[in-house]
Amino acid sequence: MFLKRLELQGFKTFAQKTALEFLPDAQGRRGITAIVGPNGSGKSNVADAIRWVMGEQSLKLLRGKKSEDVIFSGSTSRARSGFAEVTLILENEAGSAHVDGMPAELEITRRLYRDGQSEYLLNREAARLQDIVLFLSQAGVSQRSYSVIGQGMIDHVFVASPAERKEFFEEAFGVRPFQLKRQNALHKLDATREHVGQTEAILRELEPRVSSLARQAKRLQERDSLLEEVRTLERRVYGIQYRELSRALKTARDRHVQVVAEQSAKETEMQTLQRELDGMEQAVPVLDGFQEARKTLDALQRERTKIREQQLALETKRAVAAVRAEKPWSPLPLSKIIERLDAMHAKHEALLQILREQSVDVVSVRQAFEELHALSADLIGKLQRPAPEPTTTVQSDPALEREYFALVQAMQDMETRLAHAQQEVETWHAKERDSRQQVFVTQHKLTSLRESVRTIERRVSEAAIEVARQETRREGFISELRLHAPQLENELEAIASTLDDRPLEPEAPARLQKARTQLEWIGGIDPQVIKEFEDTKTRYDFLQTQVMDLNASIADLEIVVTELDATIRERSVKAFETLNREFSAAFKRLFGGGEASLVEMQAEPEVDEEGNEIGGTENKEAIAGIEIQATPPGKRFKSIALLSGGERALTSIALICAIMATNPSPFIVLDEVDAALDESNARKFGEIIHDLAHHTQFVVITHNRMTMMQAHVLYGVTMGQDGLSQLLSVKLEDVEKLKKTE
């Protein structure tokens, strides 16, 4: 790859668009192009332009302080430029080992505006600086390598530290592309590790949320099965309860009808006997005392019947009130469960406080533990077999109770008076037994029948009370049904008819209440939680996959870095041996003898506070820098600091020759490196670059006539009153032809 053309516009003193053609010589070689001109004409700006377009970022090497210093700043007759642009056209000749597969001609452009905006173009397409640097490194060219050697750069290499020299020689070793790849790999490795850390932190935050959402989603997914279980249990529990209540009510009503029929039959029989007795008494006159006793007894019996009817009505009211006061069975409610759990939590806190004390009272601990155990056992028992909440005693109506007890007292008094009246009638019966035997027998039967009627009246009263009780229970059942399962109200008859005759299982109500409680808990969960869970789980799984992929990438990058380290180490060792050998040979050729060598300096091992070495074999084998030793003929010193200016220049030329022999560069730009040479050494310098020009293209900025004589193209740089640099070109071969013609 060779320089073909350099275009400058607005760069430093080249305000106008200026082009430098790097033409081949008569043999087709790129040869040597010399750029000459007086001091201050701007000829060194050509070298700065080549370095700048190749990606140089150091303003010090570009002889500036600010980035806009590379833009033409104006003069007395010309306004300043708004941007600086340099285009470098490289020709990729066939057989170039560095850039196979690249186009035959490559155009690199760098543009900078005064507002600080900059851009790079590669073949007129936007590109990154990193891409351009990597490409040039692969081609053996770099803005910081020996391809562009500026004023005092060789002296800088000589006075630089061993570590800085090491970086310079690494360009000559040809390992710079591998180092760039290694640096990129390390940047990616650090970024990947940081990304892994951030992703793992997010995963740690998401994990509890995913677990919580998973539990809630599982509950919501169980909702359908719970609803089906609740429906099934409701149909069975309420169906069987309705059937049992209906049967009990029917039985009570049938019993009431039967007892009322018996009462009616007895009353009819009693009326028949009463009529027979009245006929007998009319046939046989009754004594006045007996008649009066009979009337008294009859009046008392009628009064007793009224009292009994009142008492029956009050008993019915009391029975209905008692049934309505009964609280229907319900399992342990959620409020009670929470109350028990709060009590258990308080006991836990008390036990924990006791245990935190320095002197633990075993008795207190045992007592607190026993109380906690009792609470938990009681709660488990209630949850397994829930019991109804304790009900308060229902207070009866005081007026109703007073009326009832007054009737009871009146009934007792009436029973006493009836007993006396009956005894009196019996006495009259005894007196007139012989004469009125038949009357007394009938009277006795009537009395017995009246006792039977009273007994039946009690049974009728009990049956009526039972009917009222069953009706009230049925009403309470319907109310509860409307509260918990109103949809079943119109289907109870059909449900009850389809159920088997088995009794209701004791645990069925508890199971129903447990399922309802679970539904109540689920009812407090937002139905959107399933979508949130799916989204969160998807993100969680994606991040886990990302972490796995990133860890795999880290492992691959570590392998790449290891392989690059091995490649760099292997190539550096071989290149250093070749460079050292060629440097010694070139030095002896230029100086006619003497010794010169490059010496690797080992890195000092790191030690800990106790003086022990830190690190393994790699740290011990690391190269900290490179030292240059040179001894001209007839001298004994080895330090390059003791060399004269001319000796430094010749040593630098020897070093360049060694670099070119080790890793030839496509082109080299020399900016007044021969300024310190005398005429004799300048001739040697010219001869050497003439020999090297067979393999490498040279662009030489010089004042030396001996160097100019080796060039086949000569560019002259001048500066007019307007402060602009201008080019004048001469092809020396044409001059020679002209001289021969003359």
C-alpha positions in Angstrom: 0.0 0.0 0.0 1.4 3.4 -1.1 0.6 7.0 -0.9 -1.1 8.2 -4.1 -2.5 11.6 -3.3 -2.9 14.0 -0.5 -5.6 16.7 -0.6 -5.6 19.6 1.9 -8.2 22.4 2.4 -8.4 24.7 5.3 -5.7 22.8 7.2 -3.3 25.2 8.9 -1.7 27.4 6.3 -3.2 25.4 3.4 -6.4 27.5 3.2 -7.0 26.8 -0.5 -7.6 23.3 -1.8 -4.1 21.8 -2.5 -3.2 18.4 -3.8 0.1 16.5 -3.7 0.6 13.7 -6.1 3.0 11.0 -5.1 4.1 9.9 -8.6 6.2 6.9 -9.4 9.7 7.2 -10.9 10.8 5.9 -14.3 11.1 2.3 -13.0 7.5 2.5 -11.7 8.6 2.7 -8.1 7.1 5.2 -5.7 10.6 6.1 -4.7 11.3 9.3 -2.8 9.3 12.5 -2.8 11.0 15.5 -1.3 9.3 18.6 0.1 11.4 21.7 0.4 11.0 25.3 1.3 12.1 28.1 3.6 11.5 28.0 7.3 7.9 29.0 8.1 6.6 28.2 4.7 4.4 25.4 6.0 6.1 22.4 4.6 6.0 20.5 7.9 2.2 21.0 7.8 2.2 18.3 5.1 3.5 15.8 7.7 1.1 17.0 10.3 -1.8 16.6 7.7 -0.8 13.0 7.0 -0.6 12.3 10.8 -3.9 14.1 11.4 -5.9 12.3 8.7 -4.6 9.0 10.1 -6.4 9.7 13.4 -3.8 11.5 15.5 -5.5 12.9 18.6 -2.5 14.5 20.4 -2.5 18.2 19.8 1.1 18.4 21.1 2.3 16.2 18.2 0.3 18.3 15.8 2.0 21.5 17.2 -1.2 23.0 18.6 -3.1 23.7 21.8 -6.7 23.5 20.7 -8.4 21.3 18.2 -9.4 24.3 16.1 -5.7 25.2 15.8 -5.5 22.9 12.8 -8.1 25.1 11.0 -6.7 28.0 9.0 -7.0 31.0 11.3 -7.0 33.7 8.6 -4.6 36.5 7.6 -4.7 40.2 6.8 -6.0 39.5 3.3 -8.0 36.3 3.8 -10.8 35.4 6.2 -10.4 32.3 8.4 -11.7 28.9 7.2 -14.8 27.3 8.8 -13.4 23.8 8.6 -10.3 21.8 8.0 -10.3 18.8 5.7 -7.6 16.3 4.7 -8.1 13.4 2.3 -5.4 10.7 1.9 -5.7 8.4 -1.0 -3.9 5.1 -0.7 -3.2 2.7 -3.5 -3.4 -1.0 -2.7 -1.1 -2.6 -5.1 -1.3 -6.3 -6.0 0.7 -8.5 -3.7 0.3 -6.4 -0.6 0.1 -8.9 2.2 -1.5 -6.6 4.7 -4.7 -5.5 3.0 -5.8 -8.4 0.8 -9.5 -8.2 0.0 -9.5 -4.4 0.2 -10.3 -2.2 -2.9 -7.5 -1.2 -5.1 -7.8 2.5 -4.0 -8.7 3.6 -0.5 -9.7 7.1 0.4 -9.6 8.3 4.0 -11.0 11.7 4.9 -11.1 13.6 8.1 -13.1 16.8 8.6 -13.2 19.2 11.5 -15.6 22.2 11.9 -15.1 25.2 14.2 -18.0 24.2 16.4 -16.1 21.1 17.3 -18.0 18.6 15.2 -15.8 16.2 13.4 -16.3 13.3 11.0 -14.3 10.5 9.4 -15.0 9.1 5.9 -13.8 5.8 4.5 -14.2 5.7 0.7 -16.7 8.6 1.2 -18.8 6.7 3.7 -19.1 7.6 7.4 -16.7 5.6 9.5 -15.5 5.4 13.1 -12.0 6.4 14.2 -11.6 3.0 15.6 -12.3 1.4 12.3 -9.7 3.6 10.5 -7.0 3.0 13.2 -7.6 -0.8 13.0 -7.4 -0.8 9.2 -4.2 1.2 9.2 -2.7 -1.0 11.9 -3.5 -4.1 9.8 -1.7 -2.4 6.8 1.3 -1.7 9.0 0.7 2.0 9.3 -0.3 4.1 12.3 -0.3 7.8 13.2 1.9 7.0 16.3 4.3 4.6 14.6 7.5 5.1 12.7 5.5 5.6 9.5 5.5 9.4 10.3 8.7 10.6 11.9 8.4 14.2 12.8 10.9 16.8 13.9 12.7 15.7 17.1 10.7 12.4 17.2 13.9 10.2 17.0 15.4 12.3 19.7 12.3 11.8 21.7 12.7 8.0 21.3 16.2 8.3 22.5 15.4 10.4 25.6 12.1 8.6 26.3 11.7 6.2 29.1 12.1 2.5 28.5 8.4 2.0 28.8 7.7 4.6 26.1 10.3 3.1 23.8 8.5 -0.3 24.3 5.3 1.2 22.9 7.2 2.7 19.9 8.9 -0.6 19.1 5.6 -2.6 19.4 4.6 -0.8 16.2 7.7 -2.1 14.5 7.0 -5.6 15.9 3.7 -5.7 13.9 1.7 -6.6 17.1 -0.3 -3.4 17.2 -3.4 -4.9 15.5 -3.4 -7.7 18.0 -3.0 -5.2 20.8 -5.9 -3.2 19.5 -8.0 -6.4 19.3 -6.9 -7.3 22.8 -7.8 -3.8 24.1 -11.2 -4.0 22.5 -11.7 -7.5 23.9 -10.8 -6.2 27.4 -13.2 -3.3 27.0 -15.9 -5.7 26.0 -15.0 -8.0 28.9 -15.2 -5.1 31.4 -18.5 -3.9 29.9 -19.9 -7.5 29.9 -18.9 -8.1 33.5 -20.5 -4.8 34.5 -23.6 -5.7 32.5 -23.7 -9.1 34.2 -23.5 -7.4 37.6 -26.3 -5.0 36.8 -28.4 -7.8 35.4 -27.8 -10.0 38.4 -28.8 -7.1 40.7 -32.0 -6.7 38.7 -32.6 -10.5 39.0 -32.1 -10.3 42.8 -34.8 -7.5 42.9 -37.2 -9.4 40.7 -36.9 -12.8 42.4 -39.1 -12.0 45.4 -41.6 -10.2 43.2 -41.7 -13.2 40.9 -42.2 -15.6 43.8 -45.0 -13.4 45.2 -46.7 -13.1 41.9 -46.4 -16.8 41.3 -48.2 -17.5 44.5 -51.0 -15.1 43.7 -51.3 -16.4 40.1 -51.5 -19.9 41.5 -54.3 -18.9 43.8 -56.1 -17.2 40.9 -55.7 -20.3 38.8 -57.2 -22.3 41.6 -60.2 -20.0 41.6 -62.2 -22.1 39.1 -61.7 -25.3 41.0 -62.6 -23.5 44.2 -65.7 -22.0 42.6 -66.8 -25.5 41.4 -66.1 -27.0 44.8 -68.1 -24.2 46.5 -71.0 -24.7 44.1 -71.0 -28.5 44.7 -70.8 -28.1 48.4 -73.5 -25.4 48.5 -75.9 -27.6 46.5 -75.3 -30.5 48.8 -75.2 -28.6 52.1 -78.2 -26.4 51.4 -80.1 -29.1 49.5 -79.8 -31.6 52.4 -80.5 -28.9 55.0 -83.6 -27.7 53.0 -84.8 -31.3 52.7 -84.3 -32.1 56.4 -86.1 -28.8 57.3 -88.9 -29.5 54.9 -89.3 -33.0 56.2 -89.3 -31.8 59.8 -91.8 -29.1 59.0 -94.1 -31.6 57.2 -93.8 -34.0 60.2 -94.7 -31.2 62.6 -97.7 -30.1 60.5 -98.9 -33.7 60.1 -98.6 -34.2 63.8 -100.5 -31.0 64.5 -103.3 -32.1 62.2 -103.5 -35.5 63.8 -103.6 -34.1 67.3 -106.2 -31.5 66.3 -108.4 -34.3 64.8 -108.1 -36.3 68.0 -109.0 -33.2 70.0 -112.1 -32.7 67.7 -113.2 -36.3 68.2 -112.8 -36.1 72.0 -114.8 -32.9 72.1 -117.6 -34.4 70.0 -117.7 -37.4 72.3 -117.7 -35.1 75.3 -120.6 -33.1 73.9 -122.6 -36.3 73.3 -122.0 -37.4 77.0 -123.0 -33.9 78.1 -126.3 -34.2 76.3 -126.9 -37.6 77.8 -126.1 -36.3 81.2 -128.5 -33.3 80.7 -131.3 -35.8 79.8 -130.7 -37.9 82.8 -130.7 -34.9 85.1 -134.0 -33.7 83.6 -135.5 -37.2 84.2 -134.2 -37.4 87.8 -134.3 -34.1 89.6 -131.0 -33.0 91.0 -130.5 -31.6 94.4 -129.9 -27.9 94.7 -126.5 -28.3 96.3 -125.4 -30.8 93.6 -126.7 -28.5 90.8 -124.8 -25.6 92.2 -121.6 -27.6 92.6 -122.0 -28.7 89.0 -122.5 -25.2 87.8 -119.4 -24.1 89.7 -117.4 -26.9 88.2 -118.6 -26.1 84.7 -117.8 -22.4 85.1 -114.3 -23.2 86.4 -113.7 -25.5 83.5 -114.8 -22.8 81.0 -112.5 -20.3 82.7 -109.7 -22.8 82.7 -110.1 -23.3 79.0 -109.8 -19.6 78.3 -106.7 -19.4 80.5 -105.3 -22.4 78.7 -105.9 -20.8 75.3 -104.1 -17.6 76.4 -101.3 -19.7 77.8 -101.0 -21.6 74.6 -100.8 -18.4 72.6 -98.0 -17.1 74.9 -96.1 -20.3 74.7 -96.2 -20.2 70.9 -94.9 -16.6 71.0 -92.1 -17.6 73.4 -91.1 -20.6 71.2 -91.0 -18.5 68.0 -89.0 -15.8 69.8 -86.5 -18.4 71.1 -86.1 -20.0 67.6 -85.6 -16.6 66.0 -83.0 -15.8 68.6 -81.1 -18.9 67.7 -78.0 -17.9 65.6 -77.7 -20.2 62.5 -74.6 -22.3 62.5 -71.6 -20.7 60.9 -67.9 -21.7 60.9 -65.2 -19.7 62.6 -65.3 -16.3 60.8 -62.3 -14.5 59.3 -62.4 -11.8 61.9 -62.0 -14.4 64.7 -59.2 -16.1 62.8 -57.3 -12.8 62.5 -58.1 -12.1 66.2 -56.6 -15.5 67.2 -53.5 -14.9 65.0 -53.0 -11.4 66.6 -53.2 -13.1 70.0 -50.6 -15.7 68.9 -48.4 -12.9 67.5 -48.5 -11.0 70.8 -47.6 -14.2 72.7 -44.7 -14.7 70.2 -43.5 -11.2 70.9 -43.7 -11.7 74.7 -41.8 -15.0 74.4 -39.1 -13.3 72.2 -38.8 -10.5 74.8 -38.3 -13.0 77.6 -35.6 -14.9 75.6 -33.8 -11.6 74.9 -33.3 -10.9 78.5 -29.9 -11.7 80.0 -31.3 -13.8 82.8 -34.0 -16.1 81.3 -36.7 -17.3 83.6 -37.4 -20.9 82.6 -40.8 -20.9 84.4 -41.9 -17.8 82.4 -40.6 -19.3 79.2 -42.5 -22.6 79.8 -45.7 -20.7 80.8 -45.5 -18.5 77.6 -44.8 -21.5 75.5 -47.7 -23.5 76.9 -50.1 -20.5 76.4 -48.8 -20.2 72.8 -49.2 -23.9 72.2 -52.8 -23.8 73.6 -53.7 -20.9 71.4 -52.3 -22.6 68.2 -54.0 -26.0 69.1 -57.3 -24.3 69.7 -57.1 -22.4 66.4 -56.2 -25.5 64.5 -59.1 -27.3 66.0 -61.5 -24.5 65.2 -60.2 -24.4 61.6 -60.5 -28.1 61.2 -63.9 -28.2 62.8 -65.1 -24.6 63.0 -67.6 -23.7 65.7 -70.1 -20.9 65.7 -69.2 -17.6 67.3 -70.3 -17.3 70.9 -73.8 -15.7 71.1 -75.0 -13.4 73.7 -78.1 -14.4 75.8 -81.2 -13.1 74.2 -83.3 -11.0 76.6 -87.0 -11.9 76.5 -89.8 -9.3 76.4 -90.4 -8.4 80.1 -94.2 -7.7 79.5 -94.5 -11.1 77.7 -92.8 -12.9 80.5 -94.9 -11.2 83.2 -98.1 -12.0 81.3 -96.9 -15.6 80.9 -96.0 -16.1 84.6 -99.3 -14.4 85.6 -101.2 -17.0 83.4 -99.1 -19.8 84.9 -100.1 -18.6 88.4 -103.7 -18.2 87.4 -103.7 -21.7 85.9 -102.3 -23.1 89.1 -105.0 -21.3 91.1 -107.6 -22.6 88.6 -106.3 -26.1 89.0 -106.7 -25.8 92.8 -110.2 -24.5 92.5 -111.1 -27.2 90.0 -109.8 -29.8 92.3 -112.0 -28.4 95.2 -115.1 -28.2 92.9 -114.4 -31.8 91.6 -114.1 -33.0 95.2 -117.4 -31.4 96.0 -119.1 -33.0 93.1 -117.6 -36.3 94.1 -119.0 -35.8 97.6 -122.5 -35.3 96.2 -121.9 -38.3 94.0 -121.2 -40.4 97.0 -124.4 -39.2 98.8 -126.6 -40.0 95.9 -124.8 -42.9 94.5 -127.6 -45.4 94.9 -130.4 -43.3 93.7 -128.5 -41.6 90.9 -126.0 -44.3 90.0 -126.4 -43.9 86.2 -126.1 -40.2 86.4 -122.9 -40.4 88.4 -121.4 -43.0 86.1 -122.1 -40.7 83.1 -120.8 -37.8 85.1 -117.6 -39.7 85.9 -117.1 -40.6 82.2 -117.6 -37.0 81.3 -115.0 -35.9 83.8 -112.5 -38.5 82.5 -113.2 -37.4 79.0 -112.5 -33.8 80.0 -109.2 -34.9 81.5 -108.4 -36.5 78.1 -109.3 -33.4 76.3 -107.0 -31.4 78.5 -104.2 -33.8 77.7 -104.9 -33.5 74.0 -104.9 -29.8 74.3 -101.4 -29.9 75.7 -100.3 -32.1 72.7 -102.0 -29.7 70.3 -100.2 -26.8 71.9 -96.8 -28.7 71.7 -97.5 -29.6 68.0 -98.4 -26.0 67.2 -95.2 -24.8 68.9 -93.2 -27.3 67.0 -94.7 -26.2 63.7 -93.9 -22.6 64.6 -90.4 -23.6 65.5 -89.8 -25.4 62.2 -91.3 -22.6 60.2 -89.0 -20.1 61.9 -86.0 -22.3 61.3 -86.9 -22.7 57.7 -87.3 -18.9 57.4 -83.8 -18.4 59.0 -82.4 -21.0 56.5 -83.9 -19.1 53.6 -82.4 -15.8 54.9 -79.0 -17.4 55.2 -79.3 -18.9 51.7 -80.2 -15.5 50.2 -77.1 -14.1 51.9 -74.6 -16.7 50.7 -76.2 -18.4 47.7 -79.2 -16.5 46.4 -79.0 -18.3 43.1 -80.1 -21.6 44.7 -83.3 -20.2 46.2 -85.5 -21.2 43.3 -83.8 -24.5 42.7 -84.0 -25.9 46.2 -86.9 -28.3 45.5 -85.1 -29.7 42.4 -81.8 -29.9 44.2 -83.3 -31.7 47.2 -85.1 -34.2 44.9 -81.8 -35.2 43.1 -79.8 -35.8 46.2 -79.4 -39.2 47.8 -80.8 -40.0 51.2 -77.5 -40.0 52.9 -77.3 -37.6 55.8 -75.1 -34.5 55.6 -71.4 -35.2 56.4 -70.4 -33.4 59.6 -67.3 -31.9 57.9 -69.2 -30.6 54.8 -70.1 -27.1 56.3 -66.5 -26.7 57.5 -65.2 -27.5 54.0 -67.7 -25.1 52.5 -66.6 -22.3 54.8 -62.9 -23.0 54.2 -63.5 -22.9 50.4 -65.4 -19.6 50.8 -62.6 -18.2 52.9 -60.0 -19.1 50.2 -62.2 -17.5 47.6 -62.4 -14.4 49.9 -58.6 -14.3 50.0 -58.4 -14.7 46.2 -61.0 -12.1 45.8 -58.6 -9.5 47.2 -56.1 -10.3 44.4 -56.2 -8.1 41.3 -57.1 -10.3 38.3 -54.4 -8.5 36.3 -51.8 -10.2 38.5 -51.6 -13.1 36.0 -50.6 -10.8 33.2 -48.2 -9.0 35.5 -46.8 -12.4 36.5 -46.4 -13.5 32.9 -44.7 -10.3 31.9 -42.4 -10.3 35.0 -41.6 -14.0 34.6 -40.8 -13.4 30.9 -38.5 -10.6 31.8 -37.0 -12.7 34.6 -36.4 -15.7 32.3 -35.0 -13.3 29.6 -32.5 -11.8 32.1 -31.5 -15.2 33.3 -30.8 -16.2 29.7 -28.9 -13.0 29.2 -26.8 -13.7 32.2 -26.0 -17.2 30.9 -25.2 -15.8 27.5 -23.0 -13.0 29.0 -21.2 -15.5 31.2 -20.5 -17.6 28.0 -19.3 -14.4 26.3 -17.0 -13.6 29.2 -15.5 -17.1 28.9 -15.1 -16.7 25.2 -13.5 -13.2 25.6 -11.1 -14.6 28.2 -10.1 -17.3 25.8 -9.6 -14.6 23.0 -7.5 -12.4 25.3 -5.4 -15.4 26.3 -4.8 -16.4 22.7 -4.0 -12.8 21.8 -1.5 -12.5 24.7 0.2 -15.7 23.5 0.3 -14.4 19.9 1.6 -11.0 20.9 4.2 -12.6 23.2 5.4 -15.0 20.5 5.6 -12.3 17.7 7.3 -9.8 20.0 10.0 -12.3 21.0 10.8 -13.1 17.3 10.5 -9.5 16.1 12.8 -8.3 18.9 15.5 -10.7 18.1 15.3 -9.7 14.4 15.2 -6.0 15.2 18.2 -6.2 17.6 20.2 -8.1 14.9 19.4 -5.7 12.1 20.0 -2.6 14.4 23.5 -3.9 15.2 24.3 -4.5 11.5 23.0 -1.2 10.3 24.9 0.7 13.1 28.1 -1.0 12.1 27.5 -0.2 8.4 26.9 3.5 9.1 29.7 4.0 11.7 32.1 1.6 10.1 32.2 -0.5 13.3 31.2 -0.1 16.9 28.4 -1.9 18.8 24.7 -1.2 19.2 22.0 -3.3 20.8 18.5 -3.2 22.3 18.1 -4.5 25.8 14.8 -5.7 27.3 14.3 -4.6 30.9 12.3 -7.0 33.1 9.5 -5.7 35.2 10.2 -5.6 39.0 8.0 -8.1 40.9 5.4 -6.7 43.1 5.8 -7.4 46.8 3.4 -7.4 49.7 3.9 -5.7 53.1 6.0 -8.7 54.3 8.3 -8.5 51.2 6.9 -11.6 49.4 6.5 -11.5 45.7 3.0 -11.1 44.3 2.0 -12.7 41.0 3.0 -15.7 39.0 5.4 -16.5 36.2 3.6 -14.0 33.8 4.5 -11.1 36.0 8.1 -12.2 36.3 8.4 -12.5 32.5 6.7 -9.2 31.7 8.8 -6.6 29.8 8.8 -3.2 31.5 10.7 -1.4 28.7 13.5 -1.4 26.2 16.9 0.3 26.6 19.1 1.4 23.7 22.8 0.9 23.9 25.2 2.4 21.3 29.1 2.5 21.2 30.6 4.2 18.2 34.1 3.0 17.0 36.9 4.1 19.3 34.6 4.9 22.2 33.7 3.0 25.3 30.5 4.5 26.6 27.2 2.7 25.9 24.6 5.4 26.9 22.9 7.1 23.9 22.7 10.2 26.0 26.4 10.8 25.4 26.1 10.7 21.6 26.6 13.9 19.5 23.8 15.2 17.3 25.3 13.6 14.2 25.8 10.3 16.0 22.2 10.5 17.2 21.0 11.1 13.6 23.0 8.2 12.3 21.9 5.9 15.2 18.3 6.9 14.4 18.9 6.0 10.8 20.3 2.7 11.8 17.2 2.1 14.0 14.9 3.0 11.1 16.8 0.6 8.8 16.4 -2.1 11.4 12.7 -1.4 11.8 12.3 -1.6 8.0 14.1 -4.9 7.8 12.0 -6.3 10.6 8.5 -5.1 9.5 8.6 -3.0 6.4 6.2 -0.1 6.3 4.4 0.8 3.1 5.5 4.4 3.4 7.5 6.6 5.7 7.3 10.3 6.2 10.5 12.0 7.4 10.2 15.5 8.7 13.7 17.1 8.7 15.3 14.1 10.4 18.6 14.9 8.6 18.8 18.5 9.9 21.7 17.6 12.3 23.8 15.7 9.7 26.9 17.2 8.0 27.5 16.8 4.3 29.3 13.5 4.5 26.7 11.9 6.8 23.9 13.4 4.8 25.3 11.7 1.7 25.2 8.4 3.6 21.7 9.1 4.7 20.7 9.8 1.1 22.3 6.6 -0.1 20.5 4.5 2.6 17.0 5.9 1.9 17.8 5.4 -1.8 18.4 1.7 -1.2 15.4 1.4 1.1 13.2 3.1 -1.6 13.2 -0.2 -3.5 10.7 -1.5 -0.9 9.3 1.5 0.9 7.9 4.8 -0.3 9.6 7.9 1.3 8.2 11.4 1.7 11.1 13.5 3.0 10.8 17.1 4.2 14.3 18.5 4.1 16.7 21.4 3.6 19.6 19.1 2.7 20.8 19.1 -0.9 22.2 15.6 -0.6 18.8 14.3 0.3 17.1 16.3 -2.4 19.4 14.7 -4.9 17.9 11.3 -4.1 14.3 12.4 -4.8 12.6 11.9 -8.1 9.8 14.4 -7.3 10.4 17.7 -5.6 7.7 19.9 -4.2 8.5 23.4 -3.2 6.4 25.2 -0.5 6.3 28.9 -0.5 4.2 31.5 1.4 3.1 34.8 0.1 2.0 38.0 1.7 -1.5 36.5 2.3 -0.1 33.9 4.7 -1.1 30.9 2.5 1.1 28.0 1.6 1.5 27.2 -2.1 3.1 24.3 -3.9 5.5 24.2 -6.8 6.3 20.7 -8.2 9.2 19.6 -10.3 9.9 16.0 -11.6 13.7 15.7 -11.5 13.7 13.2 -14.3 12.2 15.8 -16.6 14.9 18.2 -15.6 17.6 15.7 -16.4 16.0 15.2 -19.8 15.8 18.9 -20.4 19.5 19.3 -19.5 20.5 16.6 -21.9 18.5 18.2 -24.7 20.3 21.5 -24.1 
